Amino acid sequence: MFIAMVKGTVTATRKHPSMAGARLLIVQPIDPISSQPSGFPQVAADVLGAAAGMRVLVVSDGRGVQDMLKADNRCPVRLGIMALIDPPAV
């Protein structure tokens, strides 16, 4: 698992049937303390309704994402947004 910032959406003309109802988002992993970028942007499936600029918890367990999407083991997704994180108190 890692914390990331949602940067935008991915437009797909075709998606695997197991991804019905899920959106694909570009997420930038961030350091949980400094909120600075940490690593390369990645694509994650979202069913929670995350929007650009939101901090999210991303799971990298393929089986967990399959459960989230209610898909079988043929689902090609590995990363999924599992939680929306409130902004830190100032």
C-alpha positions in Angstrom: 0.0 0.0 0.0 1.1 3.6 -0.6 -0.3 7.1 -0.4 -0.7 9.0 -3.6 -2.1 12.2 -5.1 -4.7 11.9 -7.9 -3.3 13.7 -10.9 -6.1 13.0 -13.5 -8.1 10.5 -15.4 -7.3 8.0 -18.1 -9.6 7.7 -21.1 -9.9 4.2 -22.4 -11.9 3.4 -25.5 -12.1 -0.2 -24.5 -11.7 -1.8 -21.0 -11.7 -5.4 -19.8 -15.3 -6.5 -19.0 -14.4 -7.0 -15.3 -13.8 -3.3 -15.0 -17.4 -2.2 -15.6 -18.2 0.7 -13.3 -14.5 1.5 -12.5 -12.6 4.6 -13.6 -8.9 4.6 -14.3 -7.0 7.4 -12.6 -3.4 8.6 -12.8 -1.9 8.6 -9.2 1.4 10.0 -8.1 2.9 8.2 -5.1 3.9 10.7 -2.4 5.9 10.7 0.8 3.4 10.5 3.7 5.3 13.0 5.8 6.4 15.6 3.3 3.7 15.1 0.6 6.5 15.3 -1.9 6.4 13.1 -5.1 8.0 9.7 -4.5 8.4 7.5 -7.6 6.7 7.4 -11.0 3.0 8.1 -11.7 0.9 5.0 -12.1 -2.6 4.0 -13.2 -5.1 2.7 -10.6 -8.7 1.6 -10.7 -11.2 3.7 -8.7 -14.8 2.9 -7.6 -14.9 5.4 -4.7 -15.2 8.6 -6.8 -11.7 10.1 -6.2 -11.0 13.4 -8.0 -7.9 15.3 -9.1 -6.0 16.7 -6.2 -7.2 14.2 -3.6 -4.9 12.1 -1.5 -5.8 8.5 -1.6 -4.6 5.1 -0.3 -3.6 2.8 -3.1 -3.4 -1.0 -2.7 -1.1 -2.9 -4.9 -2.5 -6.4 -4.2 -4.1 -7.7 -7.3 -6.4 -10.0 -5.4 -7.7 -7.1 -3.2 -8.4 -5.0 -6.3 -10.3 -8.0 -7.9 -12.4 -8.2 -4.8 -13.1 -4.5 -4.9 -14.2 -4.7 -8.5 -16.1 -8.0 -7.8 -14.1 -9.6 -10.6 -12.6 -13.0 -11.1 -8.9 -13.8 -11.5 -8.8 -12.8 -15.2 -9.1 -9.1 -14.2 -5.9 -7.4 -15.4 -5.8 -4.6 -12.8 -3.2 -4.6 -10.1 -3.6 -1.2 -8.4 -6.8 0.2 -6.9 -7.8 3.1 -4.7 -9.1 1.7 -1.4 -9.6 4.8 0.6 -9.9 8.6 0.3 -7.7 10.4 2.8 -8.8 13.6 4.5 -6.4 16.6 4.2 -4.0 16.9 7.1 -5.0 19.3 9.9 -2.9 22.5 9.8 
